[in-house]
């Protein structure tokens, strides 16, 4: 690695194999901004290790990111072009594979196929009623707050920001109770690395699709299935997985960060929840580093040669906070951040996503009038992974609200992130003939019915 003048930031620890900065682990998590600052000193694009033995080119410049995001001819998304993967140089158990490996969905498609899949998703999302979506968020918030409110304290991430998007998406998809339980268990397990989570999610969604074939409903699953693009059941499945994976975890991160920011000691009085969400999307974008592109040929971009088939990732977090951006930031729209990407692959759900985040933060503040964080914002720990900019834990305290006659039992912290126990595997504490415990979505639906 080249020597740099004393004015450059301190060099973060690199990968022993080739000296690249590691974009994961405790060192990265404890000094995220310092890592991006150092990478900028190497130029608008620099090599990093996104996971052990997985090297990518990382774009940290706002302007350079826009060049690549708006050039689908030179930079494509189909990861089957990935040189290192095709040559066997990516470990089979690499944590980068679930995020970068090819899947038959709009995210990894190009050209006409991408346009067809994206149109189906975009037009299906456009039919979602905004007022109904807000009501779904408020209802989910009410259930979760009823679950932990009597304690007078909670963890914002585990008890609220984590489960809320899962409940909202299960409703949007039109899941019945038991299928919704398995959908939540599957997608949560995928993020946790739980063995068999892929199969759990895939099985639940295929069962849901079969159900909607027999009994269509006014839900997102049905709208995808009846769209003029005529998606196959497999294509519907993969678009649903994309919506879940691309929606739930980022929404959790945004809800947690925006709430913690609004409650922070430095938040100016008079600024709104919308302001907190906007600042979150600019300064702490939930999807931090992603959107792998593959040059179709060797190309030079801003002084760096990018090889055909080598992955180029966009650091939305670094690009949004590019010091060069400050020069003309006042001329940019407040929505010019890259939290939702840009170009033909920009997130098609950005408007409902922002609505969900704002509604979730407002619902918490309206129900818990004196809620406050127990740790200063600047002292909160961030996740150590490269993909998401998410707070690990945000302890909050508040005066318990007046409880209804029968508040639901508080869910254990692990219930929203681990699969429900198999009904065929009785435990010592439950007789073999006993009914399996209801999952999160079943309990939520029962609560909405007053059961």
DAQUILIN-V210476 format. One record per run of one state. SS is the DSSP state (H for helix, E for strand, L for the rest). FROM is the first residue (numbers start at 1). LEN is the number of residues. Records with the same first field share a line. If there is no record, write none. Layout:
SS: FROM-LEN / FROM-LEN
This chain:
L: 1-13 / 15-6 / 23-3 / 31-1 / 42-3 / 52-2 / 60-2 / 70-5 / 77-2 / 82-1 / 87-10 / 101-5 / 109-2 / 126-4 / 152-1 / 173-4 / 193-4 / 215-5 / 226-7 / 263-10 / 284-3 / 288-1 / 296-3 / 302-2 / 307-4 / 321-2 / 328-1 / 332-11 / 346-4 / 368-4 / 374-3 / 380-2 / 383-5 / 389-2 / 392-3 / 398-15 / 417-23 / 449-3
E: 14-1 / 21-2 / 45-7 / 54-6 / 75-2 / 153-3 / 287-1 / 289-7 / 299-3 / 304-3 / 311-5 / 372-2 / 382-1 / 388-1 / 391-1 / 395-3
H: 26-5 / 32-10 / 62-8 / 79-3 / 83-4 / 97-4 / 106-3 / 111-15 / 130-22 / 156-17 / 177-16 / 197-18 / 220-6 / 233-30 / 273-11 / 316-5 / 323-5 / 329-3 / 343-3 / 350-18 / 377-3 / 413-4 / 440-9
